[in-house]
Amino acid sequence: MKPITTTNQQAINSIEIKKPEAAKPLKFNPFDPEFRANPYPIYHRFRSESPIHRINNFTGDEWLVTRYEYVKAVLNDLRFCIDDLPERLKQKSFYLKQHGEFEGLRQTISSWLFFLNPPDHTRLRGIVGKAFSPGVVEDMRPQIQKIVDELIDSVQEDGVMDIIHSLACPLPATVTAMMLGMPIEERNKLIQWAHDLFRVFDQPLSLEVYKHLNQVALEFKEFLSTLIKEREKSPKQDLLSHLIAAKNQGDKLNEEELMGFCAMLFSVGQETTENFIGNSMLALLRHPDQLQKLKHEPTIIPSAIEELLRYDSPVQLIARIATEDVEIGGKTIKAGDRVHLSLGAANRDPAEFIDPDSIQLTRKHNSIPFGSGIHYCLGGALARLQGQVAINTLIQRLPGLQLSTDKLEWRNNIVLRGLKALPVTFTY
């Protein structure tokens, strides 16, 4: 059994994190309102006291990993595979004697890249990889700028806006619909489907929630089936037509994979980008000196985006399964154990980032907001570009931008971190 070792142990050991007096027992509870509001002090305790933390439950051992070096090592270690949620869903359906109840949901997520290993992962990613390459994505900047300008135009005279509702939410929906060739007038319905389907990551879920998600999956599939038939008759210069062409080549892509893949692109693209923009704007509004720095130095936006993604990552947790016994940090993770990798904690690790709880927009670092390894987020470049355009445009076009309330509500997600609303005021 070859252990995962850390090359930064001396730096880790030299860091002293002062424990609060009468600290609560160390427990990972992502449902705790205090944790939802600000998980980072709790993550600091885990990194200091129990960086490889065992979570005992009735299904067996699970682990929470919070140190940057361990998280990144596991993401790139072939002894850890993806969490096969579609297969677990199939088994759950059989166990609960709900045959067919979850089949629409299972089929839809079966071709999501997060739940695939090679060779299927390699095949499906290869079909659309070019469409999400940095160069191709950069060519979309003028279109994205136009969408952002139109969204801000609609609220600029009001002097108030909800950044989530008016910009962060409709922007990725519009961009993804444009790429796939989906009708923009269906945007609100598509957004709701995207929000609902992403909940499949937040295990465990009740039977009623599974049934609801299954119904959503069936409705999304019916919508896509109709659209695919239209494109087969009249192909266009869009990603959906490209995927249909791949399907018609025979063994590269079947119809179920095509529909599931489109659902993944829309759902994941929506959730990560929406929460990324919201979290980033909140961070800047709470650090007005950094907001002003970016306003006066707009050319630093590429590094600023990396720092904002690090500071409050939209994707907080990624799950992996050990395929054999692996030693990490003196702990033995057994084959079959589920490992929860905390990107949120890793990106605030003081062993990797100096003064990690501060925002330094020109910081040079190697954060992992969208994972690492072969399952690195396909749409990372597109999310970054949308963030660059949206955040810079907000700051430049809306003088006096500030929060209009301190009472913010966070969404009830485990894997994601994002706001329900972000109300602000500005001068016009």
Protein Blocks (a to p, Z undefined) as FASTA:
>chain_A
ZZdddfklmmmmmpccdddehiacddddfkbmklmmommlmmmmmmmmombccdddfkbc
cdddfbfklmmmmmmmckbccddfklmmmmmmmmnopghklmmmmmmmmmgmklcccfkl
mmmmmmmmmmmgfklmmmmmmmmmmmmmmmmmmmmmnopacfklmmmmmmmmmmmmmmno
pafklmmmmmmmmmmmmmmmmccddfklmmmmmmmmmmmmmmmmmmmmmmmmmccddfkl
mmmmmmmnopmocfklmmmmmmmmmmmmmmmmmmmmmmmmmmmmmmmmlmmmmmmmmmlm
mmmmmmmmmmmcfblbdcdddfbdcdeehiacdehiacdddfklmmmcfklmghklbccf
kbccdddfkogajllcfklmmmmmmmmmmmmmmmmmmghiacfbfbdcddfbfkbgcdfb
dcddddZZ
